[in-house]
Amino acid sequence: MGRIQTAFRLDAALLMRMKRRARAEKKSLNKVVEDILYKEFPADLVWPKVKVTRRPDPFLDSLRGRTLSYTQEEIESDERLTALLEKL
């Protein structure tokens, strides 16, 4: 993966300590920060799986990928559609 430029706000004292380390190790500040982050987030880190606490709604699943057209009367008479539209 390529490199992405970014910016962070850091505590001034923390930044000074990292700069001192970079000078002592004859590395760039960027390399010091990257090394620290790689130690904290190794490439082989396996993130825990999240347990789904609710079952999928078959009605909502049936709506995926479809263009729908309902009359106002149909919407008002269908509790599921009314509830869905209230969430929007």
PyMOL Python script that loads the backbone (N, CA, C, O; Angstrom):
from pymol import cmd

cmd.read_pdbstr("""\
ATOM      1  N   MET A   1       0.853  -1.179   0.000  1.00  0.00           N
ATOM      2  CA  MET A   1       0.000   0.000   0.000  1.00  0.00           C
ATOM      3  C   MET A   1       0.896   1.240   0.000  1.00  0.00           C
ATOM      4  O   MET A   1       1.954   1.248   0.630  1.00  0.00           O
ATOM      5  N   GLY A   2       0.477   2.263  -0.695  1.00  0.00           N
ATOM      6  CA  GLY A   2       1.254   3.483  -0.783  1.00  0.00           C
ATOM      7  C   GLY A   2       1.170   4.318   0.478  1.00  0.00           C
ATOM      8  O   GLY A   2       0.507   3.953   1.449  1.00  0.00           O
ATOM      9  N   ARG A   3       1.841   5.413   0.441  1.00  0.00           N
ATOM     10  CA  ARG A   3       1.857   6.320   1.589  1.00  0.00           C
ATOM     11  C   ARG A   3       0.795   7.401   1.411  1.00  0.00           C
ATOM     12  O   ARG A   3       0.510   7.842   0.298  1.00  0.00           O
ATOM     13  N   ILE A   4       0.223   7.813   2.533  1.00  0.00           N
ATOM     14  CA  ILE A   4      -0.791   8.862   2.542  1.00  0.00           C
ATOM     15  C   ILE A   4      -0.329   9.940   3.507  1.00  0.00           C
ATOM     16  O   ILE A   4       0.035   9.652   4.647  1.00  0.00           O
ATOM     17  N   GLN A   5      -0.346  11.168   3.050  1.00  0.00           N
ATOM     18  CA  GLN A   5       0.029  12.276   3.920  1.00  0.00           C
ATOM     19  C   GLN A   5      -1.156  12.640   4.807  1.00  0.00           C
ATOM     20  O   GLN A   5      -2.297  12.688   4.349  1.00  0.00           O
ATOM     21  N   THR A   6      -0.870  12.895   6.084  1.00  0.00           N
ATOM     22  CA  THR A   6      -1.923  13.248   7.025  1.00  0.00           C
ATOM     23  C   THR A   6      -1.374  14.224   8.053  1.00  0.00           C
ATOM     24  O   THR A   6      -0.180  14.526   8.053  1.00  0.00           O
ATOM     25  N   ALA A   7      -2.233  14.712   8.922  1.00  0.00           N
ATOM     26  CA  ALA A   7      -1.804  15.659   9.961  1.00  0.00           C
ATOM     27  C   ALA A   7      -2.493  15.301  11.269  1.00  0.00           C
ATOM     28  O   ALA A   7      -3.637  14.848  11.279  1.00  0.00           O
ATOM     29  N   PHE A   8      -1.776  15.512  12.376  1.00  0.00           N
ATOM     30  CA  PHE A   8      -2.306  15.244  13.711  1.00  0.00           C
ATOM     31  C   PHE A   8      -1.980  16.419  14.617  1.00  0.00           C
ATOM     32  O   PHE A   8      -1.004  17.136  14.398  1.00  0.00           O
ATOM     33  N   ARG A   9      -2.801  16.606  15.626  1.00  0.00           N
ATOM     34  CA  ARG A   9      -2.482  17.548  16.700  1.00  0.00           C
ATOM     35  C   ARG A   9      -1.902  16.720  17.829  1.00  0.00           C
ATOM     36  O   ARG A   9      -2.534  15.772  18.294  1.00  0.00           O
ATOM     37  N   LEU A  10      -0.700  17.071  18.276  1.00  0.00           N
ATOM     38  CA  LEU A  10      -0.030  16.326  19.335  1.00  0.00           C
ATOM     39  C   LEU A  10       0.327  17.253  20.482  1.00  0.00           C
ATOM     40  O   LEU A  10       0.518  18.455  20.299  1.00  0.00           O
ATOM     41  N   ASP A  11       0.411  16.673  21.661  1.00  0.00           N
ATOM     42  CA  ASP A  11       0.904  17.390  22.816  1.00  0.00           C
ATOM     43  C   ASP A  11       2.341  17.838  22.523  1.00  0.00           C
ATOM     44  O   ASP A  11       3.138  17.048  22.017  1.00  0.00           O
ATOM     45  N   ALA A  12       2.676  19.079  22.832  1.00  0.00           N
ATOM     46  CA  ALA A  12       3.990  19.637  22.504  1.00  0.00           C
ATOM     47  C   ALA A  12       5.118  18.839  23.146  1.00  0.00           C
ATOM     48  O   ALA A  12       6.145  18.601  22.510  1.00  0.00           O
ATOM     49  N   ALA A  13       4.941  18.420  24.407  1.00  0.00           N
ATOM     50  CA  ALA A  13       5.988  17.667  25.096  1.00  0.00           C
ATOM     51  C   ALA A  13       6.195  16.300  24.431  1.00  0.00           C
ATOM     52  O   ALA A  13       7.328  15.832  24.317  1.00  0.00           O
ATOM     53  N   LEU A  14       5.120  15.670  23.999  1.00  0.00           N
ATOM     54  CA  LEU A  14       5.218  14.380  23.322  1.00  0.00           C
ATOM     55  C   LEU A  14       5.977  14.538  22.005  1.00  0.00           C
ATOM     56  O   LEU A  14       6.843  13.726  21.680  1.00  0.00           O
ATOM     57  N   LEU A  15       5.653  15.566  21.266  1.00  0.00           N
ATOM     58  CA  LEU A  15       6.338  15.821  20.004  1.00  0.00           C
ATOM     59  C   LEU A  15       7.834  16.029  20.222  1.00  0.00           C
ATOM     60  O   LEU A  15       8.652  15.513  19.460  1.00  0.00           O
ATOM     61  N   MET A  16       8.188  16.772  21.244  1.00  0.00           N
ATOM     62  CA  MET A  16       9.611  17.011  21.531  1.00  0.00           C
ATOM     63  C   MET A  16      10.320  15.686  21.853  1.00  0.00           C
ATOM     64  O   MET A  16      11.444  15.462  21.402  1.00  0.00           O
ATOM     65  N   ARG A  17       9.670  14.813  22.626  1.00  0.00           N
ATOM     66  CA  ARG A  17      10.287  13.516  22.952  1.00  0.00           C
ATOM     67  C   ARG A  17      10.489  12.679  21.701  1.00  0.00           C
ATOM     68  O   ARG A  17      11.516  12.018  21.556  1.00  0.00           O
ATOM     69  N   MET A  18       9.523  12.701  20.801  1.00  0.00           N
ATOM     70  CA  MET A  18       9.662  11.936  19.557  1.00  0.00           C
ATOM     71  C   MET A  18      10.763  12.517  18.678  1.00  0.00           C
ATOM     72  O   MET A  18      11.500  11.768  18.037  1.00  0.00           O
ATOM     73  N   LYS A  19      10.882  13.844  18.639  1.00  0.00           N
ATOM     74  CA  LYS A  19      11.956  14.476  17.865  1.00  0.00           C
ATOM     75  C   LYS A  19      13.321  14.112  18.436  1.00  0.00           C
ATOM     76  O   LYS A  19      14.263  13.849  17.688  1.00  0.00           O
ATOM     77  N   ARG A  20      13.427  14.097  19.776  1.00  0.00           N
ATOM     78  CA  ARG A  20      14.694  13.715  20.405  1.00  0.00           C
ATOM     79  C   ARG A  20      15.058  12.279  20.049  1.00  0.00           C
ATOM     80  O   ARG A  20      16.211  11.980  19.736  1.00  0.00           O
ATOM     81  N   ARG A  21      14.077  11.402  20.098  1.00  0.00           N
ATOM     82  CA  ARG A  21      14.329  10.002  19.742  1.00  0.00           C
ATOM     83  C   ARG A  21      14.774   9.898  18.288  1.00  0.00           C
ATOM     84  O   ARG A  21      15.706   9.159  17.971  1.00  0.00           O
ATOM     85  N   ALA A  22      14.115  10.629  17.418  1.00  0.00           N
ATOM     86  CA  ALA A  22      14.471  10.600  16.001  1.00  0.00           C
ATOM     87  C   ALA A  22      15.923  11.031  15.798  1.00  0.00           C
ATOM     88  O   ALA A  22      16.665  10.394  15.050  1.00  0.00           O
ATOM     89  N   ARG A  23      16.322  12.108  16.465  1.00  0.00           N
ATOM     90  CA  ARG A  23      17.726  12.566  16.344  1.00  0.00           C
ATOM     91  C   ARG A  23      18.676  11.514  16.889  1.00  0.00           C
ATOM     92  O   ARG A  23      19.691  11.213  16.261  1.00  0.00           O
ATOM     93  N   ALA A  24      18.355  10.944  18.065  1.00  0.00           N
ATOM     94  CA  ALA A  24      19.236   9.957  18.700  1.00  0.00           C
ATOM     95  C   ALA A  24      19.377   8.696  17.840  1.00  0.00           C
ATOM     96  O   ALA A  24      20.450   8.094  17.787  1.00  0.00           O
ATOM     97  N   GLU A  25      18.314   8.310  17.181  1.00  0.00           N
ATOM     98  CA  GLU A  25      18.337   7.097  16.358  1.00  0.00           C
ATOM     99  C   GLU A  25      18.685   7.384  14.904  1.00  0.00           C
ATOM    100  O   GLU A  25      18.721   6.475  14.074  1.00  0.00           O
ATOM    101  N   LYS A  26      18.943   8.668  14.598  1.00  0.00           N
ATOM    102  CA  LYS A  26      19.251   9.106  13.235  1.00  0.00           C
ATOM    103  C   LYS A  26      18.170   8.653  12.241  1.00  0.00           C
ATOM    104  O   LYS A  26      18.447   8.104  11.175  1.00  0.00           O
ATOM    105  N   LYS A  27      16.952   8.911  12.646  1.00  0.00           N
ATOM    106  CA  LYS A  27      15.783   8.608  11.818  1.00  0.00           C
ATOM    107  C   LYS A  27      14.971   9.874  11.643  1.00  0.00           C
ATOM    108  O   LYS A  27      15.141  10.847  12.378  1.00  0.00           O
ATOM    109  N   SER A  28      14.092   9.846  10.664  1.00  0.00           N
ATOM    110  CA  SER A  28      13.161  10.969  10.512  1.00  0.00           C
ATOM    111  C   SER A  28      12.065  10.846  11.569  1.00  0.00           C
ATOM    112  O   SER A  28      11.797   9.762  12.087  1.00  0.00           O
ATOM    113  N   LEU A  29      11.445  11.969  11.870  1.00  0.00           N
ATOM    114  CA  LEU A  29      10.322  11.955  12.800  1.00  0.00           C
ATOM    115  C   LEU A  29       9.221  11.051  12.251  1.00  0.00           C
ATOM    116  O   LEU A  29       8.596  10.309  13.009  1.00  0.00           O
ATOM    117  N   ASN A  30       8.982  11.107  10.958  1.00  0.00           N
ATOM    118  CA  ASN A  30       7.976  10.275  10.328  1.00  0.00           C
ATOM    119  C   ASN A  30       8.264   8.791  10.574  1.00  0.00           C
ATOM    120  O   ASN A  30       7.353   8.025  10.890  1.00  0.00           O
ATOM    121  N   LYS A  31       9.534   8.384  10.428  1.00  0.00           N
ATOM    122  CA  LYS A  31       9.909   6.979  10.624  1.00  0.00           C
ATOM    123  C   LYS A  31       9.694   6.554  12.075  1.00  0.00           C
ATOM    124  O   LYS A  31       9.236   5.440  12.329  1.00  0.00           O
ATOM    125  N   VAL A  32      10.018   7.430  13.030  1.00  0.00           N
ATOM    126  CA  VAL A  32       9.820   7.114  14.444  1.00  0.00           C
ATOM    127  C   VAL A  32       8.328   6.895  14.722  1.00  0.00           C
ATOM    128  O   VAL A  32       7.956   5.913  15.365  1.00  0.00           O
ATOM    129  N   VAL A  33       7.490   7.789  14.249  1.00  0.00           N
ATOM    130  CA  VAL A  33       6.040   7.668  14.458  1.00  0.00           C
ATOM    131  C   VAL A  33       5.519   6.402  13.788  1.00  0.00           C
ATOM    132  O   VAL A  33       4.718   5.673  14.373  1.00  0.00           O
ATOM    133  N   GLU A  34       5.970   6.141  12.572  1.00  0.00           N
ATOM    134  CA  GLU A  34       5.538   4.947  11.852  1.00  0.00           C
ATOM    135  C   GLU A  34       5.944   3.677  12.602  1.00  0.00           C
ATOM    136  O   GLU A  34       5.145   2.747  12.713  1.00  0.00           O
ATOM    137  N   ASP A  35       7.182   3.626  13.118  1.00  0.00           N
ATOM    138  CA  ASP A  35       7.650   2.463  13.884  1.00  0.00           C
ATOM    139  C   ASP A  35       6.775   2.225  15.118  1.00  0.00           C
ATOM    140  O   ASP A  35       6.407   1.089  15.417  1.00  0.00           O
ATOM    141  N   ILE A  36       6.450   3.295  15.823  1.00  0.00           N
ATOM    142  CA  ILE A  36       5.598   3.185  17.013  1.00  0.00           C
ATOM    143  C   ILE A  36       4.229   2.647  16.634  1.00  0.00           C
ATOM    144  O   ILE A  36       3.696   1.772  17.316  1.00  0.00           O
ATOM    145  N   LEU A  37       3.655   3.161  15.553  1.00  0.00           N
ATOM    146  CA  LEU A  37       2.331   2.712  15.122  1.00  0.00           C
ATOM    147  C   LEU A  37       2.347   1.260  14.648  1.00  0.00           C
ATOM    148  O   LEU A  37       1.403   0.514  14.907  1.00  0.00           O
ATOM    149  N   TYR A  38       3.415   0.855  13.956  1.00  0.00           N
ATOM    150  CA  TYR A  38       3.510  -0.541  13.527  1.00  0.00           C
ATOM    151  C   TYR A  38       3.599  -1.493  14.715  1.00  0.00           C
ATOM    152  O   TYR A  38       3.063  -2.600  14.662  1.00  0.00           O
ATOM    153  N   LYS A  39       4.271  -1.072  15.785  1.00  0.00           N
ATOM    154  CA  LYS A  39       4.338  -1.910  16.986  1.00  0.00           C
ATOM    155  C   LYS A  39       2.962  -2.042  17.619  1.00  0.00           C
ATOM    156  O   LYS A  39       2.601  -3.115  18.103  1.00  0.00           O
ATOM    157  N   GLU A  40       2.202  -0.974  17.619  1.00  0.00           N
ATOM    158  CA  GLU A  40       0.871  -0.979  18.235  1.00  0.00           C
ATOM    159  C   GLU A  40      -0.164  -1.697  17.362  1.00  0.00           C
ATOM    160  O   GLU A  40      -1.082  -2.334  17.879  1.00  0.00           O
ATOM    161  N   PHE A  41      -0.014  -1.593  16.051  1.00  0.00           N
ATOM    162  CA  PHE A  41      -0.972  -2.173  15.105  1.00  0.00           C
ATOM    163  C   PHE A  41      -0.244  -3.046  14.087  1.00  0.00           C
ATOM    164  O   PHE A  41      -0.087  -2.647  12.934  1.00  0.00           O
ATOM    165  N   PRO A  42       0.204  -4.236  14.501  1.00  0.00           N
ATOM    166  CA  PRO A  42       0.932  -5.105  13.570  1.00  0.00           C
ATOM    167  C   PRO A  42       0.044  -5.541  12.404  1.00  0.00           C
ATOM    168  O   PRO A  42      -1.179  -5.620  12.524  1.00  0.00           O
ATOM    169  N   ALA A  43       0.693  -5.818  11.279  1.00  0.00           N
ATOM    170  CA  ALA A  43      -0.039  -6.186  10.065  1.00  0.00           C
ATOM    171  C   ALA A  43      -0.840  -7.468  10.246  1.00  0.00           C
ATOM    172  O   ALA A  43      -1.885  -7.633   9.616  1.00  0.00           O
ATOM    173  N   ASP A  44      -0.370  -8.377  11.094  1.00  0.00           N
ATOM    174  CA  ASP A  44      -1.075  -9.641  11.278  1.00  0.00           C
ATOM    175  C   ASP A  44      -2.114  -9.581  12.391  1.00  0.00           C
ATOM    176  O   ASP A  44      -2.638 -10.610  12.817  1.00  0.00           O
ATOM    177  N   LEU A  45      -2.404  -8.384  12.851  1.00  0.00           N
ATOM    178  CA  LEU A  45      -3.398  -8.215  13.908  1.00  0.00           C
ATOM    179  C   LEU A  45      -4.755  -8.697  13.416  1.00  0.00           C
ATOM    180  O   LEU A  45      -5.218  -8.288  12.352  1.00  0.00           O
ATOM    181  N   VAL A  46      -5.378  -9.554  14.182  1.00  0.00           N
ATOM    182  CA  VAL A  46      -6.708 -10.064  13.830  1.00  0.00           C
ATOM    183  C   VAL A  46      -7.710  -9.355  14.726  1.00  0.00           C
ATOM    184  O   VAL A  46      -7.694  -9.514  15.947  1.00  0.00           O
ATOM    185  N   TRP A  47      -8.574  -8.579  14.111  1.00  0.00           N
ATOM    186  CA  TRP A  47      -9.583  -7.850  14.868  1.00  0.00           C
ATOM    187  C   TRP A  47     -10.677  -8.814  15.288  1.00  0.00           C
ATOM    188  O   TRP A  47     -11.026  -9.719  14.530  1.00  0.00           O
ATOM    189  N   PRO A  48     -11.224  -8.637  16.483  1.00  0.00           N
ATOM    190  CA  PRO A  48     -12.293  -9.542  16.933  1.00  0.00           C
ATOM    191  C   PRO A  48     -13.541  -9.374  16.084  1.00  0.00           C
ATOM    192  O   PRO A  48     -13.863  -8.280  15.621  1.00  0.00           O
ATOM    193  N   LYS A  49     -14.227 -10.482  15.895  1.00  0.00           N
ATOM    194  CA  LYS A  49     -15.476 -10.426  15.135  1.00  0.00           C
ATOM    195  C   LYS A  49     -16.568  -9.873  16.033  1.00  0.00           C
ATOM    196  O   LYS A  49     -16.612 -10.160  17.229  1.00  0.00           O
ATOM    197  N   VAL A  50     -17.436  -9.088  15.451  1.00  0.00           N
ATOM    198  CA  VAL A  50     -18.533  -8.484  16.194  1.00  0.00           C
ATOM    199  C   VAL A  50     -19.753  -9.383  16.055  1.00  0.00           C
ATOM    200  O   VAL A  50     -20.125  -9.784  14.953  1.00  0.00           O
ATOM    201  N   LYS A  51     -20.361  -9.687  17.176  1.00  0.00           N
ATOM    202  CA  LYS A  51     -21.554 -10.520  17.162  1.00  0.00           C
ATOM    203  C   LYS A  51     -22.763  -9.666  16.787  1.00  0.00           C
ATOM    204  O   LYS A  51     -22.992  -8.608  17.373  1.00  0.00           O
ATOM    205  N   VAL A  52     -23.514 -10.123  15.831  1.00  0.00           N
ATOM    206  CA  VAL A  52     -24.724  -9.423  15.417  1.00  0.00           C
ATOM    207  C   VAL A  52     -25.793  -9.709  16.458  1.00  0.00           C
ATOM    208  O   VAL A  52     -26.096 -10.866  16.750  1.00  0.00           O
ATOM    209  N   THR A  53     -26.362  -8.648  17.016  1.00  0.00           N
ATOM    210  CA  THR A  53     -27.325  -8.833  18.091  1.00  0.00           C
ATOM    211  C   THR A  53     -28.774  -8.851  17.610  1.00  0.00           C
ATOM    212  O   THR A  53     -29.676  -9.197  18.373  1.00  0.00           O
ATOM    213  N   ARG A  54     -28.997  -8.488  16.370  1.00  0.00           N
ATOM    214  CA  ARG A  54     -30.368  -8.540  15.872  1.00  0.00           C
ATOM    215  C   ARG A  54     -30.384  -9.339  14.579  1.00  0.00           C
ATOM    216  O   ARG A  54     -29.417  -9.361  13.819  1.00  0.00           O
ATOM    217  N   ARG A  55     -31.498  -9.984  14.363  1.00  0.00           N
ATOM    218  CA  ARG A  55     -31.644 -10.786  13.156  1.00  0.00           C
ATOM    219  C   ARG A  55     -31.996  -9.879  11.982  1.00  0.00           C
ATOM    220  O   ARG A  55     -32.696  -8.881  12.155  1.00  0.00           O
ATOM    221  N   PRO A  56     -31.515 -10.220  10.792  1.00  0.00           N
ATOM    222  CA  PRO A  56     -31.868  -9.411   9.622  1.00  0.00           C
ATOM    223  C   PRO A  56     -33.375  -9.422   9.404  1.00  0.00           C
ATOM    224  O   PRO A  56     -34.045 -10.419   9.673  1.00  0.00           O
ATOM    225  N   ASP A  57     -33.884  -8.336   8.927  1.00  0.00           N
ATOM    226  CA  ASP A  57     -35.314  -8.220   8.653  1.00  0.00           C
ATOM    227  C   ASP A  57     -35.551  -8.632   7.200  1.00  0.00           C
ATOM    228  O   ASP A  57     -35.077  -7.953   6.289  1.00  0.00           O
ATOM    229  N   PRO A  58     -36.276  -9.733   6.962  1.00  0.00           N
ATOM    230  CA  PRO A  58     -36.511 -10.195   5.587  1.00  0.00           C
ATOM    231  C   PRO A  58     -37.199  -9.136   4.725  1.00  0.00           C
ATOM    232  O   PRO A  58     -36.954  -9.048   3.522  1.00  0.00           O
ATOM    233  N   PHE A  59     -38.053  -8.342   5.347  1.00  0.00           N
ATOM    234  CA  PHE A  59     -38.742  -7.288   4.597  1.00  0.00           C
ATOM    235  C   PHE A  59     -37.735  -6.263   4.082  1.00  0.00           C
ATOM    236  O   PHE A  59     -37.775  -5.882   2.912  1.00  0.00           O
ATOM    237  N   LEU A  60     -36.823  -5.812   4.966  1.00  0.00           N
ATOM    238  CA  LEU A  60     -35.820  -4.840   4.544  1.00  0.00           C
ATOM    239  C   LEU A  60     -34.868  -5.449   3.528  1.00  0.00           C
ATOM    240  O   LEU A  60     -34.450  -4.775   2.587  1.00  0.00           O
ATOM    241  N   ASP A  61     -34.519  -6.726   3.711  1.00  0.00           N
ATOM    242  CA  ASP A  61     -33.661  -7.401   2.740  1.00  0.00           C
ATOM    243  C   ASP A  61     -34.314  -7.444   1.367  1.00  0.00           C
ATOM    244  O   ASP A  61     -33.634  -7.322   0.348  1.00  0.00           O
ATOM    245  N   SER A  62     -35.638  -7.618   1.337  1.00  0.00           N
ATOM    246  CA  SER A  62     -36.331  -7.687   0.050  1.00  0.00           C
ATOM    247  C   SER A  62     -36.325  -6.335  -0.672  1.00  0.00           C
ATOM    248  O   SER A  62     -36.516  -6.283  -1.887  1.00  0.00           O
ATOM    249  N   LEU A  63     -36.109  -5.247   0.066  1.00  0.00           N
ATOM    250  CA  LEU A  63     -36.108  -3.916  -0.546  1.00  0.00           C
ATOM    251  C   LEU A  63     -34.764  -3.553  -1.166  1.00  0.00           C
ATOM    252  O   LEU A  63     -34.696  -2.654  -2.003  1.00  0.00           O
ATOM    253  N   ARG A  64     -33.692  -4.240  -0.766  1.00  0.00           N
ATOM    254  CA  ARG A  64     -32.349  -3.893  -1.251  1.00  0.00           C
ATOM    255  C   ARG A  64     -32.266  -4.024  -2.760  1.00  0.00           C
ATOM    256  O   ARG A  64     -32.661  -5.038  -3.335  1.00  0.00           O
ATOM    257  N   GLY A  65     -31.744  -2.982  -3.392  1.00  0.00           N
ATOM    258  CA  GLY A  65     -31.495  -3.011  -4.822  1.00  0.00           C
ATOM    259  C   GLY A  65     -32.729  -2.824  -5.690  1.00  0.00           C
ATOM    260  O   GLY A  65     -32.666  -2.999  -6.907  1.00  0.00           O
ATOM    261  N   ARG A  66     -33.838  -2.475  -5.081  1.00  0.00           N
ATOM    262  CA  ARG A  66     -35.051  -2.279  -5.854  1.00  0.00           C
ATOM    263  C   ARG A  66     -35.470  -0.821  -5.822  1.00  0.00           C
ATOM    264  O   ARG A  66     -35.281  -0.131  -4.820  1.00  0.00           O
ATOM    265  N   THR A  67     -36.034  -0.362  -6.917  1.00  0.00           N
ATOM    266  CA  THR A  67     -36.667   0.942  -6.945  1.00  0.00           C
ATOM    267  C   THR A  67     -38.133   0.717  -6.617  1.00  0.00           C
ATOM    268  O   THR A  67     -38.817  -0.050  -7.295  1.00  0.00           O
ATOM    269  N   LEU A  68     -38.607   1.374  -5.595  1.00  0.00           N
ATOM    270  CA  LEU A  68     -39.957   1.132  -5.119  1.00  0.00           C
ATOM    271  C   LEU A  68     -40.859   2.321  -5.401  1.00  0.00           C
ATOM    272  O   LEU A  68     -40.424   3.472  -5.411  1.00  0.00           O
ATOM    273  N   SER A  69     -42.103   2.016  -5.626  1.00  0.00           N
ATOM    274  CA  SER A  69     -43.072   3.073  -5.842  1.00  0.00           C
ATOM    275  C   SER A  69     -44.372   2.658  -5.172  1.00  0.00           C
ATOM    276  O   SER A  69     -45.012   1.683  -5.566  1.00  0.00           O
ATOM    277  N   TYR A  70     -44.748   3.420  -4.148  1.00  0.00           N
ATOM    278  CA  TYR A  70     -45.958   3.139  -3.388  1.00  0.00           C
ATOM    279  C   TYR A  70     -46.827   4.388  -3.353  1.00  0.00           C
ATOM    280  O   TYR A  70     -46.330   5.514  -3.356  1.00  0.00           O
ATOM    281  N   THR A  71     -48.129   4.164  -3.320  1.00  0.00           N
ATOM    282  CA  THR A  71     -49.038   5.292  -3.149  1.00  0.00           C
ATOM    283  C   THR A  71     -49.038   5.686  -1.673  1.00  0.00           C
ATOM    284  O   THR A  71     -48.638   4.899  -0.815  1.00  0.00           O
ATOM    285  N   GLN A  72     -49.481   6.886  -1.388  1.00  0.00           N
ATOM    286  CA  GLN A  72     -49.564   7.346   0.000  1.00  0.00           C
ATOM    287  C   GLN A  72     -50.467   6.425   0.819  1.00  0.00           C
ATOM    288  O   GLN A  72     -50.187   6.140   1.983  1.00  0.00           O
ATOM    289  N   GLU A  73     -51.541   5.967   0.202  1.00  0.00           N
ATOM    290  CA  GLU A  73     -52.478   5.066   0.886  1.00  0.00           C
ATOM    291  C   GLU A  73     -51.786   3.738   1.248  1.00  0.00           C
ATOM    292  O   GLU A  73     -51.988   3.211   2.342  1.00  0.00           O
ATOM    293  N   GLU A  74     -50.974   3.206   0.330  1.00  0.00           N
ATOM    294  CA  GLU A  74     -50.265   1.950   0.603  1.00  0.00           C
ATOM    295  C   GLU A  74     -49.254   2.126   1.745  1.00  0.00           C
ATOM    296  O   GLU A  74     -49.097   1.253   2.598  1.00  0.00           O
ATOM    297  N   ILE A  75     -48.587   3.256   1.736  1.00  0.00           N
ATOM    298  CA  ILE A  75     -47.599   3.520   2.790  1.00  0.00           C
ATOM    299  C   ILE A  75     -48.280   3.624   4.140  1.00  0.00           C
ATOM    300  O   ILE A  75     -47.829   3.024   5.116  1.00  0.00           O
ATOM    301  N   GLU A  76     -49.361   4.382   4.199  1.00  0.00           N
ATOM    302  CA  GLU A  76     -50.064   4.585   5.461  1.00  0.00           C
ATOM    303  C   GLU A  76     -50.715   3.300   5.985  1.00  0.00           C
ATOM    304  O   GLU A  76     -50.899   3.144   7.193  1.00  0.00           O
ATOM    305  N   SER A  77     -51.059   2.393   5.091  1.00  0.00           N
ATOM    306  CA  SER A  77     -51.709   1.154   5.521  1.00  0.00           C
ATOM    307  C   SER A  77     -50.708   0.050   5.871  1.00  0.00           C
ATOM    308  O   SER A  77     -51.098  -0.984   6.413  1.00  0.00           O
ATOM    309  N   ASP A  78     -49.445   0.254   5.573  1.00  0.00           N
ATOM    310  CA  ASP A  78     -48.423  -0.763   5.852  1.00  0.00           C
ATOM    311  C   ASP A  78     -47.529  -0.288   6.988  1.00  0.00           C
ATOM    312  O   ASP A  78     -46.740   0.641   6.818  1.00  0.00           O
ATOM    313  N   GLU A  79     -47.655  -0.927   8.148  1.00  0.00           N
ATOM    314  CA  GLU A  79     -46.884  -0.516   9.329  1.00  0.00           C
ATOM    315  C   GLU A  79     -45.381  -0.579   9.083  1.00  0.00           C
ATOM    316  O   GLU A  79     -44.633   0.263   9.580  1.00  0.00           O
ATOM    317  N   ARG A  80     -44.939  -1.567   8.324  1.00  0.00           N
ATOM    318  CA  ARG A  80     -43.496  -1.720   8.071  1.00  0.00           C
ATOM    319  C   ARG A  80     -42.966  -0.553   7.244  1.00  0.00           C
ATOM    320  O   ARG A  80     -41.904  -0.007   7.544  1.00  0.00           O
ATOM    321  N   LEU A  81     -43.703  -0.172   6.208  1.00  0.00           N
ATOM    322  CA  LEU A  81     -43.269   0.963   5.388  1.00  0.00           C
ATOM    323  C   LEU A  81     -43.282   2.253   6.193  1.00  0.00           C
ATOM    324  O   LEU A  81     -42.350   3.052   6.097  1.00  0.00           O
ATOM    325  N   THR A  82     -44.312   2.461   6.972  1.00  0.00           N
ATOM    326  CA  THR A  82     -44.408   3.662   7.803  1.00  0.00           C
ATOM    327  C   THR A  82     -43.234   3.730   8.757  1.00  0.00           C
ATOM    328  O   THR A  82     -42.603   4.778   8.894  1.00  0.00           O
ATOM    329  N   ALA A  83     -42.931   2.614   9.425  1.00  0.00           N
ATOM    330  CA  ALA A  83     -41.808   2.586  10.376  1.00  0.00           C
ATOM    331  C   ALA A  83     -40.491   2.850   9.654  1.00  0.00           C
ATOM    332  O   ALA A  83     -39.638   3.578  10.161  1.00  0.00           O
ATOM    333  N   LEU A  84     -40.326   2.262   8.475  1.00  0.00           N
ATOM    334  CA  LEU A  84     -39.101   2.454   7.712  1.00  0.00           C
ATOM    335  C   LEU A  84     -38.919   3.914   7.310  1.00  0.00           C
ATOM    336  O   LEU A  84     -37.822   4.460   7.425  1.00  0.00           O
ATOM    337  N   LEU A  85     -39.975   4.533   6.848  1.00  0.00           N
ATOM    338  CA  LEU A  85     -39.891   5.925   6.412  1.00  0.00           C
ATOM    339  C   LEU A  85     -39.668   6.882   7.590  1.00  0.00           C
ATOM    340  O   LEU A  85     -39.059   7.939   7.426  1.00  0.00           O
ATOM    341  N   GLU A  86     -40.157   6.514   8.757  1.00  0.00           N
ATOM    342  CA  GLU A  86     -39.932   7.347   9.936  1.00  0.00           C
ATOM    343  C   GLU A  86     -38.463   7.371  10.340  1.00  0.00           C
ATOM    344  O   GLU A  86     -37.990   8.342  10.930  1.00  0.00           O
ATOM    345  N   LYS A  87     -37.742   6.295  10.019  1.00  0.00           N
ATOM    346  CA  LYS A  87     -36.319   6.213  10.350  1.00  0.00           C
ATOM    347  C   LYS A  87     -35.468   7.100   9.443  1.00  0.00           C
ATOM    348  O   LYS A  87     -34.350   7.462   9.809  1.00  0.00           O
ATOM    349  N   LEU A  88     -35.980   7.450   8.277  1.00  0.00           N
ATOM    350  CA  LEU A  88     -35.207   8.246   7.310  1.00  0.00           C
ATOM    351  C   LEU A  88     -35.095   9.686   7.708  1.00  0.00           C
ATOM    352  O   LEU A  88     -34.476  10.478   6.997  1.00  0.00           O
TER     353      LEU A  88
END
""", "prot")
cmd.dss("prot")
cmd.show_as("cartoon", "prot")
cmd.util.cbc("prot")
cmd.orient("prot")
